[in-house]
Every structure is written in C-alpha cells, then in structure tokens.
Amino acid sequence: MAKQKGEGFRSGAGLIRYFDAEEKAAFKIDPRVVAALCIATAVIIILVGKLWPVVSA
C-alpha cells in the first residue's frame, strides 16, 4: 500500500513539471476574448436560424 502512494506522488510531480514547462511557452489568450467569441458565435447561430429557417417535410 505504501509503495503505491510513493509511485503516484512521483508520477504526479512529473506531470506538474511538464505543465509548468508547457505554460511558459504556451500561447496565451485573454479569457475575455474567449467569452466574447462564444457570445458572438451564439448570436450568429441565432441570427442564421431566424434568417434561414429549416423547412421540415
């Protein structure tokens, strides 16, 4: 049982080091830009649905 705890901690520590290294070189997007794009996409989808309604047979 103690052996499994030790292995989990080491593998978890490796993941933390990997994500820390990835974060420094990663492309960063402002969360407000992501929210604005989501809202704009929703508005476009709603407008397209109103302008070109689907005709069911």
PyMOL Python script that loads the backbone (N, CA, C, O; Angstrom):
from pymol import cmd

cmd.read_pdbstr("""\
ATOM      1  N   MET A   1       0.823  -1.183   0.000  1.00  0.00           N
ATOM      2  CA  MET A   1       0.000   0.000   0.000  1.00  0.00           C
ATOM      3  C   MET A   1       0.874   1.256   0.000  1.00  0.00           C
ATOM      4  O   MET A   1       0.609   2.190  -0.758  1.00  0.00           O
ATOM      5  N   ALA A   2       1.904   1.290   0.835  1.00  0.00           N
ATOM      6  CA  ALA A   2       2.780   2.465   0.887  1.00  0.00           C
ATOM      7  C   ALA A   2       3.540   2.640  -0.422  1.00  0.00           C
ATOM      8  O   ALA A   2       3.827   3.764  -0.835  1.00  0.00           O
ATOM      9  N   LYS A   3       3.866   1.523  -1.073  1.00  0.00           N
ATOM     10  CA  LYS A   3       4.597   1.591  -2.332  1.00  0.00           C
ATOM     11  C   LYS A   3       3.773   2.312  -3.405  1.00  0.00           C
ATOM     12  O   LYS A   3       4.324   3.091  -4.183  1.00  0.00           O
ATOM     13  N   GLN A   4       2.482   2.065  -3.452  1.00  0.00           N
ATOM     14  CA  GLN A   4       1.634   2.703  -4.452  1.00  0.00           C
ATOM     15  C   GLN A   4       1.533   4.200  -4.213  1.00  0.00           C
ATOM     16  O   GLN A   4       1.474   4.970  -5.171  1.00  0.00           O
ATOM     17  N   LYS A   5       1.513   4.628  -2.960  1.00  0.00           N
ATOM     18  CA  LYS A   5       1.454   6.064  -2.679  1.00  0.00           C
ATOM     19  C   LYS A   5       2.705   6.757  -3.208  1.00  0.00           C
ATOM     20  O   LYS A   5       2.611   7.835  -3.795  1.00  0.00           O
ATOM     21  N   GLY A   6       3.865   6.156  -3.006  1.00  0.00           N
ATOM     22  CA  GLY A   6       5.112   6.750  -3.462  1.00  0.00           C
ATOM     23  C   GLY A   6       5.166   6.877  -4.973  1.00  0.00           C
ATOM     24  O   GLY A   6       5.640   7.891  -5.487  1.00  0.00           O
ATOM     25  N   GLU A   7       4.691   5.871  -5.698  1.00  0.00           N
ATOM     26  CA  GLU A   7       4.714   5.910  -7.156  1.00  0.00           C
ATOM     27  C   GLU A   7       3.764   6.975  -7.690  1.00  0.00           C
ATOM     28  O   GLU A   7       4.088   7.667  -8.656  1.00  0.00           O
ATOM     29  N   GLY A   8       2.607   7.112  -7.076  1.00  0.00           N
ATOM     30  CA  GLY A   8       1.644   8.118  -7.521  1.00  0.00           C
ATOM     31  C   GLY A   8       2.185   9.522  -7.338  1.00  0.00           C
ATOM     32  O   GLY A   8       1.967  10.392  -8.181  1.00  0.00           O
ATOM     33  N   PHE A   9       2.884   9.744  -6.250  1.00  0.00           N
ATOM     34  CA  PHE A   9       3.430  11.070  -5.999  1.00  0.00           C
ATOM     35  C   PHE A   9       4.506  11.417  -7.020  1.00  0.00           C
ATOM     36  O   PHE A   9       4.549  12.542  -7.518  1.00  0.00           O
ATOM     37  N   ARG A  10       5.368  10.467  -7.332  1.00  0.00           N
ATOM     38  CA  ARG A  10       6.418  10.748  -8.310  1.00  0.00           C
ATOM     39  C   ARG A  10       5.839  11.025  -9.687  1.00  0.00           C
ATOM     40  O   ARG A  10       6.291  11.943 -10.373  1.00  0.00           O
ATOM     41  N   SER A  11       4.862  10.258 -10.095  1.00  0.00           N
ATOM     42  CA  SER A  11       4.293  10.497 -11.421  1.00  0.00           C
ATOM     43  C   SER A  11       3.529  11.814 -11.440  1.00  0.00           C
ATOM     44  O   SER A  11       3.525  12.511 -12.455  1.00  0.00           O
ATOM     45  N   GLY A  12       2.887  12.159 -10.340  1.00  0.00           N
ATOM     46  CA  GLY A  12       2.193  13.445 -10.257  1.00  0.00           C
ATOM     47  C   GLY A  12       3.171  14.606 -10.311  1.00  0.00           C
ATOM     48  O   GLY A  12       2.889  15.626 -10.939  1.00  0.00           O
ATOM     49  N   ALA A  13       4.303  14.464  -9.668  1.00  0.00           N
ATOM     50  CA  ALA A  13       5.314  15.521  -9.680  1.00  0.00           C
ATOM     51  C   ALA A  13       5.865  15.713 -11.095  1.00  0.00           C
ATOM     52  O   ALA A  13       6.169  16.838 -11.494  1.00  0.00           O
ATOM     53  N   GLY A  14       5.993  14.644 -11.838  1.00  0.00           N
ATOM     54  CA  GLY A  14       6.456  14.753 -13.219  1.00  0.00           C
ATOM     55  C   GLY A  14       5.463  15.513 -14.078  1.00  0.00           C
ATOM     56  O   GLY A  14       5.856  16.308 -14.932  1.00  0.00           O
ATOM     57  N   LEU A  15       4.170  15.271 -13.853  1.00  0.00           N
ATOM     58  CA  LEU A  15       3.155  15.996 -14.617  1.00  0.00           C
ATOM     59  C   LEU A  15       3.165  17.475 -14.278  1.00  0.00           C
ATOM     60  O   LEU A  15       2.985  18.321 -15.154  1.00  0.00           O
ATOM     61  N   ILE A  16       3.373  17.783 -13.019  1.00  0.00           N
ATOM     62  CA  ILE A  16       3.423  19.193 -12.615  1.00  0.00           C
ATOM     63  C   ILE A  16       4.592  19.882 -13.307  1.00  0.00           C
ATOM     64  O   ILE A  16       4.443  21.001 -13.799  1.00  0.00           O
ATOM     65  N   ARG A  17       5.750  19.235 -13.352  1.00  0.00           N
ATOM     66  CA  ARG A  17       6.907  19.826 -14.038  1.00  0.00           C
ATOM     67  C   ARG A  17       6.620  19.993 -15.520  1.00  0.00           C
ATOM     68  O   ARG A  17       7.001  21.005 -16.110  1.00  0.00           O
ATOM     69  N   TYR A  18       5.949  19.011 -16.139  1.00  0.00           N
ATOM     70  CA  TYR A  18       5.630  19.087 -17.564  1.00  0.00           C
ATOM     71  C   TYR A  18       4.704  20.267 -17.849  1.00  0.00           C
ATOM     72  O   TYR A  18       4.954  21.031 -18.781  1.00  0.00           O
ATOM     73  N   PHE A  19       3.649  20.428 -17.067  1.00  0.00           N
ATOM     74  CA  PHE A  19       2.700  21.508 -17.312  1.00  0.00           C
ATOM     75  C   PHE A  19       3.290  22.876 -16.976  1.00  0.00           C
ATOM     76  O   PHE A  19       2.923  23.867 -17.607  1.00  0.00           O
ATOM     77  N   ASP A  20       4.191  22.954 -16.005  1.00  0.00           N
ATOM     78  CA  ASP A  20       4.860  24.222 -15.725  1.00  0.00           C
ATOM     79  C   ASP A  20       5.730  24.636 -16.903  1.00  0.00           C
ATOM     80  O   ASP A  20       5.753  25.811 -17.270  1.00  0.00           O
ATOM     81  N   ALA A  21       6.441  23.695 -17.498  1.00  0.00           N
ATOM     82  CA  ALA A  21       7.287  23.997 -18.653  1.00  0.00           C
ATOM     83  C   ALA A  21       6.426  24.362 -19.856  1.00  0.00           C
ATOM     84  O   ALA A  21       6.780  25.255 -20.625  1.00  0.00           O
ATOM     85  N   GLU A  22       5.319  23.688 -20.019  1.00  0.00           N
ATOM     86  CA  GLU A  22       4.417  23.957 -21.150  1.00  0.00           C
ATOM     87  C   GLU A  22       3.803  25.342 -21.031  1.00  0.00           C
ATOM     88  O   GLU A  22       3.623  26.031 -22.036  1.00  0.00           O
ATOM     89  N   GLU A  23       3.483  25.753 -19.818  1.00  0.00           N
ATOM     90  CA  GLU A  23       2.808  27.028 -19.593  1.00  0.00           C
ATOM     91  C   GLU A  23       3.667  28.219 -19.999  1.00  0.00           C
ATOM     92  O   GLU A  23       3.134  29.213 -20.491  1.00  0.00           O
ATOM     93  N   LYS A  24       4.953  28.146 -19.812  1.00  0.00           N
ATOM     94  CA  LYS A  24       5.831  29.277 -20.115  1.00  0.00           C
ATOM     95  C   LYS A  24       5.917  29.540 -21.625  1.00  0.00           C
ATOM     96  O   LYS A  24       6.046  30.691 -22.044  1.00  0.00           O
ATOM     97  N   ALA A  25       5.849  28.491 -22.436  1.00  0.00           N
ATOM     98  CA  ALA A  25       5.984  28.644 -23.878  1.00  0.00           C
ATOM     99  C   ALA A  25       4.640  28.651 -24.589  1.00  0.00           C
ATOM    100  O   ALA A  25       4.594  28.778 -25.812  1.00  0.00           O
ATOM    101  N   ALA A  26       3.563  28.520 -23.859  1.00  0.00           N
ATOM    102  CA  ALA A  26       2.242  28.384 -24.474  1.00  0.00           C
ATOM    103  C   ALA A  26       1.705  29.728 -24.950  1.00  0.00           C
ATOM    104  O   ALA A  26       2.059  30.779 -24.415  1.00  0.00           O
ATOM    105  N   PHE A  27       0.848  29.676 -25.961  1.00  0.00           N
ATOM    106  CA  PHE A  27       0.165  30.847 -26.480  1.00  0.00           C
ATOM    107  C   PHE A  27      -0.950  31.204 -25.506  1.00  0.00           C
ATOM    108  O   PHE A  27      -1.755  30.343 -25.149  1.00  0.00           O
ATOM    109  N   LYS A  28      -1.009  32.454 -25.073  1.00  0.00           N
ATOM    110  CA  LYS A  28      -1.990  32.854 -24.064  1.00  0.00           C
ATOM    111  C   LYS A  28      -3.097  33.692 -24.697  1.00  0.00           C
ATOM    112  O   LYS A  28      -2.835  34.606 -25.478  1.00  0.00           O
ATOM    113  N   ILE A  29      -4.334  33.362 -24.344  1.00  0.00           N
ATOM    114  CA  ILE A  29      -5.499  34.091 -24.823  1.00  0.00           C
ATOM    115  C   ILE A  29      -6.222  34.651 -23.608  1.00  0.00           C
ATOM    116  O   ILE A  29      -6.448  33.947 -22.624  1.00  0.00           O
ATOM    117  N   ASP A  30      -6.579  35.915 -23.689  1.00  0.00           N
ATOM    118  CA  ASP A  30      -7.310  36.565 -22.610  1.00  0.00           C
ATOM    119  C   ASP A  30      -8.684  35.906 -22.460  1.00  0.00           C
ATOM    120  O   ASP A  30      -9.372  35.709 -23.461  1.00  0.00           O
ATOM    121  N   PRO A  31      -9.096  35.563 -21.249  1.00  0.00           N
ATOM    122  CA  PRO A  31     -10.401  34.926 -21.054  1.00  0.00           C
ATOM    123  C   PRO A  31     -11.565  35.769 -21.574  1.00  0.00           C
ATOM    124  O   PRO A  31     -12.590  35.222 -21.981  1.00  0.00           O
ATOM    125  N   ARG A  32     -11.416  37.091 -21.564  1.00  0.00           N
ATOM    126  CA  ARG A  32     -12.480  37.952 -22.093  1.00  0.00           C
ATOM    127  C   ARG A  32     -12.642  37.767 -23.597  1.00  0.00           C
ATOM    128  O   ARG A  32     -13.755  37.862 -24.116  1.00  0.00           O
ATOM    129  N   VAL A  33     -11.546  37.504 -24.298  1.00  0.00           N
ATOM    130  CA  VAL A  33     -11.614  37.258 -25.740  1.00  0.00           C
ATOM    131  C   VAL A  33     -12.368  35.954 -26.003  1.00  0.00           C
ATOM    132  O   VAL A  33     -13.187  35.885 -26.920  1.00  0.00           O
ATOM    133  N   VAL A  34     -12.098  34.932 -25.212  1.00  0.00           N
ATOM    134  CA  VAL A  34     -12.785  33.651 -25.369  1.00  0.00           C
ATOM    135  C   VAL A  34     -14.282  33.828 -25.111  1.00  0.00           C
ATOM    136  O   VAL A  34     -15.104  33.309 -25.867  1.00  0.00           O
ATOM    137  N   ALA A  35     -14.641  34.552 -24.059  1.00  0.00           N
ATOM    138  CA  ALA A  35     -16.056  34.787 -23.744  1.00  0.00           C
ATOM    139  C   ALA A  35     -16.734  35.580 -24.864  1.00  0.00           C
ATOM    140  O   ALA A  35     -17.863  35.269 -25.243  1.00  0.00           O
ATOM    141  N   ALA A  36     -16.060  36.593 -25.392  1.00  0.00           N
ATOM    142  CA  ALA A  36     -16.626  37.393 -26.473  1.00  0.00           C
ATOM    143  C   ALA A  36     -16.837  36.556 -27.733  1.00  0.00           C
ATOM    144  O   ALA A  36     -17.850  36.710 -28.415  1.00  0.00           O
ATOM    145  N   LEU A  37     -15.893  35.677 -28.045  1.00  0.00           N
ATOM    146  CA  LEU A  37     -16.047  34.810 -29.212  1.00  0.00           C
ATOM    147  C   LEU A  37     -17.209  33.836 -29.035  1.00  0.00           C
ATOM    148  O   LEU A  37     -17.929  33.551 -29.992  1.00  0.00           O
ATOM    149  N   CYS A  38     -17.395  33.332 -27.835  1.00  0.00           N
ATOM    150  CA  CYS A  38     -18.522  32.428 -27.570  1.00  0.00           C
ATOM    151  C   CYS A  38     -19.850  33.150 -27.739  1.00  0.00           C
ATOM    152  O   CYS A  38     -20.780  32.616 -28.343  1.00  0.00           O
ATOM    153  N   ILE A  39     -19.937  34.358 -27.209  1.00  0.00           N
ATOM    154  CA  ILE A  39     -21.170  35.139 -27.333  1.00  0.00           C
ATOM    155  C   ILE A  39     -21.426  35.485 -28.795  1.00  0.00           C
ATOM    156  O   ILE A  39     -22.559  35.378 -29.264  1.00  0.00           O
ATOM    157  N   ALA A  40     -20.395  35.897 -29.518  1.00  0.00           N
ATOM    158  CA  ALA A  40     -20.554  36.243 -30.930  1.00  0.00           C
ATOM    159  C   ALA A  40     -21.001  35.030 -31.743  1.00  0.00           C
ATOM    160  O   ALA A  40     -21.847  35.157 -32.628  1.00  0.00           O
ATOM    161  N   THR A  41     -20.442  33.864 -31.453  1.00  0.00           N
ATOM    162  CA  THR A  41     -20.836  32.646 -32.151  1.00  0.00           C
ATOM    163  C   THR A  41     -22.296  32.314 -31.883  1.00  0.00           C
ATOM    164  O   THR A  41     -23.024  31.932 -32.799  1.00  0.00           O
ATOM    165  N   ALA A  42     -22.728  32.455 -30.636  1.00  0.00           N
ATOM    166  CA  ALA A  42     -24.124  32.178 -30.291  1.00  0.00           C
ATOM    167  C   ALA A  42     -25.062  33.136 -31.015  1.00  0.00           C
ATOM    168  O   ALA A  42     -26.106  32.720 -31.516  1.00  0.00           O
ATOM    169  N   VAL A  43     -24.700  34.409 -31.073  1.00  0.00           N
ATOM    170  CA  VAL A  43     -25.537  35.400 -31.765  1.00  0.00           C
ATOM    171  C   VAL A  43     -25.632  35.075 -33.250  1.00  0.00           C
ATOM    172  O   VAL A  43     -26.713  35.155 -33.833  1.00  0.00           O
ATOM    173  N   ILE A  44     -24.520  34.712 -33.861  1.00  0.00           N
ATOM    174  CA  ILE A  44     -24.520  34.372 -35.288  1.00  0.00           C
ATOM    175  C   ILE A  44     -25.408  33.159 -35.551  1.00  0.00           C
ATOM    176  O   ILE A  44     -26.164  33.142 -36.522  1.00  0.00           O
ATOM    177  N   ILE A  45     -25.321  32.154 -34.697  1.00  0.00           N
ATOM    178  CA  ILE A  45     -26.135  30.949 -34.875  1.00  0.00           C
ATOM    179  C   ILE A  45     -27.624  31.287 -34.744  1.00  0.00           C
ATOM    180  O   ILE A  45     -28.440  30.794 -35.522  1.00  0.00           O
ATOM    181  N   ILE A  46     -27.975  32.117 -33.775  1.00  0.00           N
ATOM    182  CA  ILE A  46     -29.373  32.517 -33.594  1.00  0.00           C
ATOM    183  C   ILE A  46     -29.863  33.314 -34.802  1.00  0.00           C
ATOM    184  O   ILE A  46     -30.972  33.086 -35.285  1.00  0.00           O
ATOM    185  N   LEU A  47     -29.052  34.240 -35.291  1.00  0.00           N
ATOM    186  CA  LEU A  47     -29.445  35.043 -36.458  1.00  0.00           C
ATOM    187  C   LEU A  47     -29.618  34.188 -37.711  1.00  0.00           C
ATOM    188  O   LEU A  47     -30.567  34.389 -38.470  1.00  0.00           O
ATOM    189  N   VAL A  48     -28.729  33.254 -37.931  1.00  0.00           N
ATOM    190  CA  VAL A  48     -28.839  32.379 -39.091  1.00  0.00           C
ATOM    191  C   VAL A  48     -30.106  31.545 -38.987  1.00  0.00           C
ATOM    192  O   VAL A  48     -30.775  31.321 -39.995  1.00  0.00           O
ATOM    193  N   GLY A  49     -30.448  31.083 -37.795  1.00  0.00           N
ATOM    194  CA  GLY A  49     -31.673  30.325 -37.604  1.00  0.00           C
ATOM    195  C   GLY A  49     -32.917  31.151 -37.880  1.00  0.00           C
ATOM    196  O   GLY A  49     -33.908  30.622 -38.384  1.00  0.00           O
ATOM    197  N   LYS A  50     -32.885  32.429 -37.562  1.00  0.00           N
ATOM    198  CA  LYS A  50     -34.037  33.316 -37.813  1.00  0.00           C
ATOM    199  C   LYS A  50     -34.135  33.691 -39.293  1.00  0.00           C
ATOM    200  O   LYS A  50     -35.236  33.756 -39.841  1.00  0.00           O
ATOM    201  N   LEU A  51     -33.002  33.936 -39.942  1.00  0.00           N
ATOM    202  CA  LEU A  51     -32.997  34.365 -41.342  1.00  0.00           C
ATOM    203  C   LEU A  51     -33.279  33.228 -42.318  1.00  0.00           C
ATOM    204  O   LEU A  51     -33.965  33.422 -43.321  1.00  0.00           O
ATOM    205  N   TRP A  52     -32.752  32.047 -42.025  1.00  0.00           N
ATOM    206  CA  TRP A  52     -32.940  30.886 -42.888  1.00  0.00           C
ATOM    207  C   TRP A  52     -33.530  29.731 -42.076  1.00  0.00           C
ATOM    208  O   TRP A  52     -32.815  28.805 -41.691  1.00  0.00           O
ATOM    209  N   PRO A  53     -34.833  29.793 -41.820  1.00  0.00           N
ATOM    210  CA  PRO A  53     -35.446  28.715 -41.013  1.00  0.00           C
ATOM    211  C   PRO A  53     -35.426  27.378 -41.765  1.00  0.00           C
ATOM    212  O   PRO A  53     -35.495  27.342 -42.994  1.00  0.00           O
ATOM    213  N   VAL A  54     -35.335  26.319 -41.030  1.00  0.00           N
ATOM    214  CA  VAL A  54     -35.312  24.973 -41.599  1.00  0.00           C
ATOM    215  C   VAL A  54     -36.750  24.565 -41.905  1.00  0.00           C
ATOM    216  O   VAL A  54     -37.628  24.655 -41.047  1.00  0.00           O
ATOM    217  N   VAL A  55     -36.975  24.120 -43.128  1.00  0.00           N
ATOM    218  CA  VAL A  55     -38.315  23.683 -43.541  1.00  0.00           C
ATOM    219  C   VAL A  55     -38.382  22.175 -43.326  1.00  0.00           C
ATOM    220  O   VAL A  55     -37.624  21.416 -43.930  1.00  0.00           O
ATOM    221  N   SER A  56     -39.302  21.752 -42.455  1.00  0.00           N
ATOM    222  CA  SER A  56     -39.439  20.315 -42.216  1.00  0.00           C
ATOM    223  C   SER A  56     -40.503  19.740 -43.145  1.00  0.00           C
ATOM    224  O   SER A  56     -41.516  20.383 -43.423  1.00  0.00           O
ATOM    225  N   ALA A  57     -40.263  18.538 -43.614  1.00  0.00           N
ATOM    226  CA  ALA A  57     -41.176  17.921 -44.582  1.00  0.00           C
ATOM    227  C   ALA A  57     -42.303  17.208 -43.921  1.00  0.00           C
ATOM    228  O   ALA A  57     -43.157  16.638 -44.600  1.00  0.00           O
TER     229      ALA A  57
END
""", "prot")
cmd.dss("prot")
cmd.show_as("cartoon", "prot")
cmd.util.cbc("prot")
cmd.orient("prot")
